[in-house]
């Protein structure tokens, strides 16, 4: 974060299943385009590179970050 704006995203893939690993990899490659340059309160992704379940986990992580930042 820089001045309240997201400046970068770092995603670590933890999947063992090949399909899950593929979807998480696609998410990792597409998420920055949707969140970098936005304020934390503006972030709520629904689908990134065909992956909606990974987006749900990301949104939960954003909510945790918001609550810890208060």
Helices and strands as residue ranges (DSSP letters): H 18-35, G 40-42, H 53-69
